[in-house]
Amino acid sequence: MDKLIAFLKEKFDRRLSRLKEILAEFIRKGEKSPAPEEAPTRSPSELKILAEVLKGTLQKNPKDLKALYSLGEAYIEMHRYGEAITPLRELVKIVPDHKSGLLQLGRAQMEMGRDESALENLEEALRLDPESQVVKKTLCQAHSNLSTAFGRIKNQKQSEHHFHEAMKIIPDFGPAHLSMGSCYTELGRYKDALVKIKEALKLDKNLAVEANYRFGEVYTKLKDNRKAIKHYKEAISVDPSAALPNLRLGMLYYKLKKYKDAVEPLRKSIMQSPKYAAEGYFRLGISLMKLKHYKPAEEPLRKAVELSPDNELVNDALAENLFQLSTFLNEDVKPGEKIDLLREVTFYNPEHVKAHEQLGYAYDETLNGTKAISHILISKRFLVEKTMMKQLAESRDTLHALYKKYKMGPEDFKNVTPPPKKLLAGQAPRPMWR
């Protein structure tokens, strides 16, 4: 026991010593207000501990300038930008000319998509320190972000305004040219878009990933699939972890019905960014279905439904995949197992004609005449709606045989109605009509 206590004490002392070092570094930073790129990288655990200590300091003294700045900076480093805004906003309220505080507040606001709010703080930071390259670049990036945002809604005037504002600060700022390229893409001005993207890449080689991605977008719009694929691949070769180029490459292959080629980039896009997971899972599942890999397709399609529960296309895709799986069940599989799978099909797509038909046959195998006839009737009604005449004739023959077998007639099934066309997200797959 004594050895254990000694070990734990030693471990605690080491952590305490490290924490004191971290605090000392942050204090020194707060005193000299360094440029953010000077900040050393902290481990997540160190940052978490530090944030708690700084919050404790601010509880005792809410106007501790060093603690306010350090807490905001720590949150930014943890990518908790919304939480960073509060202490940094309080800091510049107390000290309106705190250059580093204004810069960091502007950065946090940009990360939260509040570029217009960021502009005010960044412009003030630049007024206080006109020679700061960090402030200039950050301010230019805010203008570039706004240029892109206005481009997305096809507001060319505002997009060009923010582009020119960025040019006034740094005439050769590559990201601003890239933003205008995006704007021109949205406006259908593809030649102008290509010129701007080329200019961006010429000015800043670090934009290779995004520039090639933008090239891919333009060439996709122009239906030049060969060049689009080339540029998406180029973006991926520079940064294999880039989620968006992988997603777009996979989707382009999907569109071209090159499903085998689509699988890998779609898988990568899902792994690399949850932001694109819903689309990625859906396209991956469909691609695997097209390759008749029904079992591997099940998981991504279930994920797609989980992420987009109200998307009819996604639900229908999962339903079709499950139906295909049901057709590959061994003959020795118990009827109840097949019934469960087919019931799930009709949960995700209540209008799946073949699933209702097969449910009718499966219930007949269990000698459940009422449910067998009910599902054949439901399939028949959908066949009438869809005017599938050949199948309708077969359905009528099946009904006649079942009525005869179970000594029942149409009058016994007057209350059988088709299932609801829209099911609530998260509803258990056991609707009453089953």
C-alpha positions as CSV (number, residue, x, y, z in Angstrom):
1,M,0.0,0.0,0.0
2,D,2.8,2.4,0.9
3,K,4.4,1.7,-2.6
4,L,1.1,2.5,-4.3
5,I,0.7,5.8,-2.4
6,A,4.3,6.8,-3.2
7,F,3.7,5.9,-6.9
8,L,0.5,8.0,-7.1
9,K,2.1,10.9,-5.3
10,E,5.1,10.9,-7.7
11,K,2.6,10.8,-10.7
12,F,0.6,13.7,-9.2
13,D,3.8,15.7,-8.6
14,R,4.9,15.2,-12.2
15,R,1.5,16.4,-13.5
16,L,1.5,19.4,-11.2
17,S,5.0,20.3,-12.3
18,R,4.0,20.1,-16.0
19,L,0.9,22.2,-15.3
20,K,2.9,24.9,-13.6
21,E,5.1,25.0,-16.7
22,I,2.1,25.4,-19.0
23,L,0.7,28.2,-16.8
24,A,4.0,30.0,-16.8
25,E,4.2,29.8,-20.6
26,F,0.7,31.2,-20.9
27,I,1.5,34.0,-18.5
28,R,4.6,35.0,-20.5
29,K,2.5,34.9,-23.7
30,G,-0.1,37.1,-22.1
31,E,2.5,39.7,-21.0
32,K,4.1,40.1,-24.4
33,S,0.9,39.4,-26.6
34,P,2.7,37.2,-29.2
35,A,1.5,36.4,-32.6
36,P,-0.8,33.3,-32.5
37,E,1.6,31.2,-34.6
38,E,4.1,31.4,-31.8
39,A,1.8,29.4,-29.5
40,P,3.2,26.0,-28.6
41,T,1.1,23.0,-29.3
42,R,-0.6,21.5,-26.3
43,S,-2.0,18.0,-25.8
44,P,-5.8,17.8,-25.4
45,S,-5.4,16.7,-21.7
46,E,-3.1,19.6,-21.0
47,L,-5.4,22.1,-22.6
48,K,-8.4,20.7,-20.7
49,I,-6.6,21.0,-17.4
50,L,-5.4,24.5,-18.2
51,A,-8.9,25.7,-19.2
52,E,-10.3,24.5,-15.9
53,V,-7.5,26.3,-13.9
54,L,-8.1,29.5,-15.9
55,K,-11.8,29.3,-15.3
56,G,-11.1,29.0,-11.6
57,T,-8.8,32.1,-11.8
58,L,-11.6,34.1,-13.5
59,Q,-14.2,33.1,-10.9
60,K,-12.0,34.8,-8.4
61,N,-11.1,37.7,-10.7
62,P,-13.4,38.0,-13.8
63,K,-11.2,40.9,-15.1
64,D,-7.9,39.1,-15.1
65,L,-6.6,40.0,-18.5
66,K,-4.0,37.3,-18.8
67,A,-6.5,34.6,-17.8
68,L,-9.1,35.9,-20.3
69,Y,-6.7,35.9,-23.2
70,S,-5.1,32.6,-22.3
71,L,-8.5,30.9,-21.8
72,G,-9.7,32.2,-25.2
73,E,-6.5,31.0,-26.8
74,A,-6.7,27.6,-25.1
75,Y,-10.3,27.1,-26.4
76,I,-9.2,28.0,-30.0
77,E,-6.4,25.5,-29.8
78,M,-9.0,22.9,-28.7
79,H,-11.2,24.0,-31.7
80,R,-13.9,25.1,-29.2
81,Y,-14.4,28.4,-31.0
82,G,-17.8,29.3,-29.6
83,E,-16.5,29.0,-26.0
84,A,-13.4,31.1,-27.0
85,I,-15.5,34.1,-28.1
86,T,-16.9,34.8,-24.6
87,P,-13.5,35.5,-22.7
88,L,-12.0,37.2,-25.7
89,R,-15.0,39.5,-26.1
90,E,-14.8,40.4,-22.4
91,L,-11.1,41.0,-22.9
92,V,-11.5,43.6,-25.7
93,K,-14.4,45.1,-23.8
94,I,-12.0,45.9,-20.9
95,V,-9.0,46.7,-23.2
96,P,-10.4,47.9,-26.6
97,D,-6.9,48.2,-28.1
98,H,-5.7,44.7,-27.1
99,K,-4.2,43.7,-30.5
100,S,-3.8,40.0,-29.9
101,G,-7.2,39.8,-28.3
102,L,-8.9,41.4,-31.3
103,L,-7.0,39.1,-33.6
104,Q,-8.0,36.0,-31.7
105,L,-11.6,37.1,-31.4
106,G,-11.7,37.6,-35.1
107,R,-10.3,34.2,-35.7
108,A,-12.8,32.5,-33.4
109,Q,-15.6,34.4,-35.1
110,M,-14.4,33.3,-38.6
111,E,-14.3,29.7,-37.5
112,M,-17.9,30.0,-36.4
113,G,-18.8,31.4,-39.8
114,R,-19.3,34.9,-38.4
115,D,-17.0,36.6,-40.9
116,E,-18.9,39.9,-40.9
117,S,-18.5,40.2,-37.2
118,A,-14.8,39.2,-37.5
119,L,-14.1,42.0,-40.0
120,E,-14.8,44.7,-37.4
121,N,-12.4,43.2,-34.9
122,L,-9.7,42.4,-37.5
123,E,-9.9,45.9,-39.1
124,E,-9.4,47.4,-35.6
125,A,-6.4,45.0,-35.0
126,L,-4.9,46.2,-38.3
127,R,-5.4,49.8,-37.4
128,L,-3.5,49.2,-34.2
129,D,-0.7,47.3,-35.9
130,P,-0.7,48.2,-39.6
131,E,2.5,46.2,-40.3
132,S,1.3,42.9,-38.8
133,Q,1.4,40.2,-41.6
134,V,-0.6,37.9,-39.4
135,V,-3.5,40.4,-39.0
136,K,-3.3,41.2,-42.7
137,K,-3.6,37.6,-43.8
138,T,-6.4,36.9,-41.3
139,L,-8.3,39.9,-42.5
140,C,-7.8,39.0,-46.1
141,Q,-9.1,35.5,-45.3
142,A,-12.2,36.9,-43.7
143,H,-12.9,38.9,-46.9
144,S,-12.2,35.8,-49.0
145,N,-14.6,33.8,-46.9
146,L,-17.3,36.5,-47.5
147,S,-16.5,36.5,-51.2
148,T,-17.1,32.8,-51.3
149,A,-20.3,33.1,-49.2
150,F,-21.8,35.8,-51.5
151,G,-20.7,33.7,-54.5
152,R,-22.7,30.8,-53.3
153,I,-25.9,32.9,-53.4
154,K,-24.9,34.3,-56.8
155,N,-24.4,37.8,-55.4
156,Q,-21.6,38.8,-57.7
157,K,-21.5,42.5,-56.6
158,Q,-20.8,41.7,-53.0
159,S,-18.4,38.8,-53.9
160,E,-16.3,41.1,-56.0
161,H,-16.4,43.8,-53.3
162,H,-14.8,41.6,-50.7
163,F,-12.3,40.3,-53.3
164,H,-11.2,43.9,-54.0
165,E,-11.0,44.6,-50.3
166,A,-8.7,41.7,-49.8
167,M,-6.6,42.9,-52.8
168,K,-6.2,46.3,-51.1
169,I,-4.6,44.7,-48.1
170,I,-2.5,42.0,-49.9
171,P,-2.5,42.4,-53.7
172,D,-1.2,38.9,-54.3
173,F,-3.4,37.0,-51.8
174,G,-4.1,33.7,-53.5
175,P,-7.2,32.6,-51.4
176,A,-9.1,35.7,-52.6
177,H,-8.6,34.7,-56.2
178,L,-9.8,31.2,-55.4
179,S,-12.9,32.7,-53.8
180,M,-13.7,34.6,-56.9
181,G,-13.1,31.5,-58.9
182,S,-15.8,29.8,-56.8
183,C,-18.1,32.8,-57.3
184,Y,-17.7,32.6,-61.1
185,T,-18.3,28.8,-61.0
186,E,-21.7,29.4,-59.2
187,L,-22.6,32.0,-61.8
188,G,-21.8,29.7,-64.7
189,R,-18.8,31.8,-65.8
190,Y,-16.6,28.8,-66.2
191,K,-13.8,30.4,-68.3
192,D,-13.5,33.3,-65.8
193,A,-13.5,30.7,-63.0
194,L,-10.6,28.8,-64.5
195,V,-8.6,32.0,-64.9
196,K,-9.0,32.9,-61.3
197,I,-8.2,29.4,-60.0
198,K,-5.1,29.3,-62.1
199,E,-4.1,32.7,-60.7
200,A,-4.6,31.5,-57.2
201,L,-2.4,28.5,-57.6
202,K,0.3,30.6,-59.3
203,L,0.3,33.0,-56.3
204,D,0.2,30.3,-53.6
205,K,1.4,26.8,-54.1
206,N,-0.1,25.9,-50.7
207,L,-3.5,26.1,-52.4
208,A,-2.8,23.0,-54.5
209,V,-5.4,20.9,-52.8
210,E,-8.3,23.4,-52.9
211,A,-7.3,24.8,-56.3
212,N,-7.3,21.3,-57.9
213,Y,-10.6,20.6,-56.2
214,R,-12.1,23.8,-57.7
215,F,-10.7,22.8,-61.1
216,G,-12.5,19.5,-60.7
217,E,-15.8,21.3,-59.9
218,V,-15.5,23.5,-63.0
219,Y,-14.7,20.6,-65.4
220,T,-17.5,18.6,-63.9
221,K,-19.9,21.4,-64.7
222,L,-18.4,21.5,-68.2
223,K,-18.9,17.7,-68.5
224,D,-15.2,17.3,-69.2
225,N,-15.1,14.2,-66.9
226,R,-11.5,13.2,-67.9
227,K,-10.1,16.6,-66.7
228,A,-12.3,16.6,-63.6
229,I,-11.1,13.2,-62.5
230,K,-7.5,14.3,-63.2
231,H,-7.8,17.3,-60.9
232,Y,-9.6,15.5,-58.1
233,K,-6.9,12.9,-58.2
234,E,-4.2,15.6,-58.2
235,A,-5.8,17.1,-55.0
236,I,-5.9,13.7,-53.4
237,S,-2.2,13.0,-54.3
238,V,-1.2,16.3,-52.5
239,D,-3.3,15.5,-49.5
240,P,-4.8,11.9,-49.3
241,S,-6.8,13.0,-46.2
242,A,-8.8,15.7,-48.1
243,A,-12.4,14.6,-47.7
244,L,-14.1,16.8,-50.3
245,P,-12.0,15.8,-53.3
246,N,-12.5,12.1,-52.4
247,L,-16.2,12.6,-52.1
248,R,-16.5,14.4,-55.4
249,L,-14.3,11.9,-57.2
250,G,-16.4,9.0,-55.8
251,M,-19.6,10.8,-56.8
252,L,-18.3,11.4,-60.3
253,Y,-17.4,7.8,-60.8
254,Y,-20.9,6.9,-59.4
255,K,-22.5,9.2,-62.0
256,L,-20.4,7.6,-64.7
257,K,-21.6,4.2,-63.5
258,K,-18.0,3.2,-62.6
259,Y,-19.2,1.8,-59.3
260,K,-16.0,-0.2,-58.6
261,D,-13.9,2.9,-58.9
262,A,-16.3,4.9,-56.7
263,V,-16.0,2.7,-53.7
264,E,-12.6,3.6,-52.4
265,P,-12.8,7.4,-52.6
266,L,-16.3,7.3,-51.0
267,R,-14.9,5.2,-48.2
268,K,-12.1,7.7,-47.6
269,S,-14.4,10.7,-47.6
270,I,-16.5,9.1,-44.8
271,M,-13.4,8.3,-42.7
272,Q,-11.9,11.7,-43.2
273,S,-14.9,14.0,-42.4
274,P,-18.2,13.4,-40.7
275,K,-19.5,16.5,-42.5
276,Y,-19.9,14.5,-45.7
277,A,-20.7,11.2,-44.2
278,A,-24.5,11.2,-45.0
279,E,-23.8,11.7,-48.7
280,G,-20.8,9.4,-48.7
281,Y,-22.6,6.5,-46.9
282,F,-25.5,6.7,-49.3
283,R,-23.4,6.7,-52.5
284,L,-21.1,4.0,-51.2
285,G,-24.1,1.8,-50.3
286,I,-25.7,2.3,-53.8
287,S,-22.3,1.6,-55.5
288,L,-22.0,-1.7,-53.6
289,M,-25.6,-2.5,-54.5
290,K,-24.9,-1.9,-58.2
291,L,-22.0,-4.3,-57.8
292,K,-24.4,-6.8,-56.2
293,H,-22.4,-6.7,-53.0
294,Y,-25.6,-6.6,-51.0
295,K,-24.3,-7.6,-47.6
296,P,-21.4,-5.1,-47.6
297,A,-23.9,-2.4,-48.8
298,E,-26.1,-2.9,-45.8
299,E,-24.0,-1.1,-43.2
300,P,-23.4,2.1,-45.1
301,L,-27.0,2.3,-46.1
302,R,-28.1,1.9,-42.5
303,K,-25.7,4.6,-41.6
304,A,-27.1,6.8,-44.3
305,V,-30.6,6.3,-42.9
306,E,-29.4,7.0,-39.4
307,L,-28.0,10.3,-40.6
308,S,-30.9,11.2,-42.9
309,P,-33.9,9.4,-41.4
310,D,-36.5,11.5,-43.4
311,N,-34.8,11.2,-46.8
312,E,-37.1,9.0,-48.9
313,L,-34.4,8.1,-51.4
314,V,-32.1,6.9,-48.7
315,N,-34.9,4.8,-47.0
316,D,-35.9,3.3,-50.4
317,A,-32.3,2.3,-51.1
318,L,-31.9,0.5,-47.8
319,A,-35.3,-1.2,-48.4
320,E,-34.2,-2.4,-51.8
321,N,-30.9,-3.7,-50.5
322,L,-32.6,-5.6,-47.7
323,F,-35.1,-7.1,-50.2
324,Q,-32.2,-8.2,-52.4
325,L,-30.6,-9.8,-49.3
326,S,-33.9,-11.6,-48.7
327,T,-33.7,-13.3,-52.1
328,F,-30.4,-14.8,-51.3
329,L,-31.5,-16.5,-48.1
330,N,-30.9,-20.3,-48.1
331,E,-33.9,-22.5,-48.6
332,D,-33.4,-24.0,-45.1
333,V,-33.8,-20.6,-43.5
334,K,-36.9,-20.5,-41.2
335,P,-39.9,-18.6,-42.6
336,G,-39.9,-16.4,-39.5
337,E,-36.4,-15.1,-40.3
338,K,-37.4,-14.2,-43.9
339,I,-40.6,-12.6,-42.6
340,D,-38.6,-10.4,-40.2
341,L,-36.3,-9.2,-43.0
342,L,-39.2,-8.5,-45.4
343,R,-41.1,-6.6,-42.7
344,E,-38.1,-4.4,-42.3
345,V,-38.1,-3.8,-46.1
346,T,-41.7,-2.6,-45.9
347,F,-40.9,-0.4,-42.9
348,Y,-38.3,1.6,-44.9
349,N,-40.4,1.5,-48.1
350,P,-44.1,0.9,-47.3
351,E,-44.8,0.8,-51.1
352,H,-42.4,-2.0,-51.9
353,V,-44.7,-4.2,-54.0
354,K,-42.5,-7.2,-54.3
355,A,-41.8,-7.2,-50.5
356,H,-45.5,-7.3,-49.7
357,E,-45.9,-10.1,-52.3
358,Q,-43.1,-12.1,-50.8
359,L,-44.5,-11.5,-47.3
360,G,-47.7,-13.0,-48.5
361,Y,-45.9,-16.1,-49.7
362,A,-43.9,-16.3,-46.5
363,Y,-46.9,-16.1,-44.3
364,D,-48.6,-18.8,-46.4
365,E,-45.7,-21.1,-45.6
366,T,-46.5,-20.6,-41.9
367,L,-50.2,-21.2,-42.7
368,N,-51.1,-17.7,-41.5
369,G,-53.8,-17.2,-44.1
370,T,-55.0,-13.8,-42.8
371,K,-51.6,-12.1,-43.0
372,A,-50.8,-13.9,-46.3
373,I,-53.9,-12.6,-48.0
374,S,-53.5,-9.1,-46.4
375,H,-50.1,-8.6,-47.9
376,I,-51.1,-10.0,-51.3
377,L,-54.0,-7.5,-51.2
378,I,-51.7,-4.6,-50.3
379,S,-49.3,-5.6,-53.2
380,K,-52.3,-5.8,-55.6
381,R,-53.5,-2.3,-54.7
382,F,-50.0,-0.9,-55.4
383,L,-49.9,-2.8,-58.7
384,V,-53.2,-1.1,-59.6
385,E,-51.8,2.3,-58.7
386,K,-48.7,1.7,-60.8
387,T,-50.7,0.1,-63.6
388,M,-48.5,-3.0,-63.7
389,M,-50.9,-5.1,-65.6
390,K,-49.0,-8.4,-66.0
391,Q,-48.1,-8.6,-62.3
392,L,-51.7,-7.6,-61.5
393,A,-53.0,-10.6,-63.3
394,E,-50.6,-12.9,-61.4
395,S,-51.7,-11.3,-58.1
396,R,-55.3,-11.9,-58.8
397,D,-54.6,-15.6,-59.5
398,T,-52.6,-15.8,-56.2
399,L,-55.5,-14.2,-54.2
400,H,-58.0,-16.6,-55.8
401,A,-55.9,-19.6,-54.7
402,L,-55.4,-18.3,-51.2
403,Y,-59.1,-17.5,-50.7
404,K,-59.9,-21.1,-51.7
405,K,-57.1,-22.6,-49.5
406,Y,-58.1,-20.8,-46.3
407,K,-61.9,-20.7,-47.1
408,M,-62.0,-17.0,-47.0
409,G,-63.3,-14.3,-49.3
410,P,-62.9,-10.5,-50.1
411,E,-65.6,-9.7,-47.5
412,D,-63.2,-10.9,-44.8
413,F,-60.6,-8.2,-45.7
414,K,-62.6,-5.0,-46.2
415,N,-60.6,-3.3,-43.5
416,V,-57.2,-4.0,-45.0
417,T,-55.6,-0.8,-46.1
418,P,-52.2,0.1,-47.6
419,P,-49.5,1.2,-45.1
420,P,-48.9,4.8,-44.5
421,K,-46.6,6.5,-47.1
422,K,-44.6,8.3,-44.5
423,L,-43.3,6.8,-41.3
424,L,-41.9,8.8,-38.4
425,A,-38.2,8.9,-38.0
426,G,-37.1,6.4,-35.3
427,Q,-40.4,4.5,-35.3
428,A,-40.0,0.9,-34.5
429,P,-40.5,-1.4,-37.6
430,R,-43.8,-2.8,-36.3
431,P,-46.6,-0.8,-37.9
432,M,-50.2,-1.9,-37.0
433,W,-51.1,-2.9,-40.5
434,R,-48.7,-5.8,-40.3
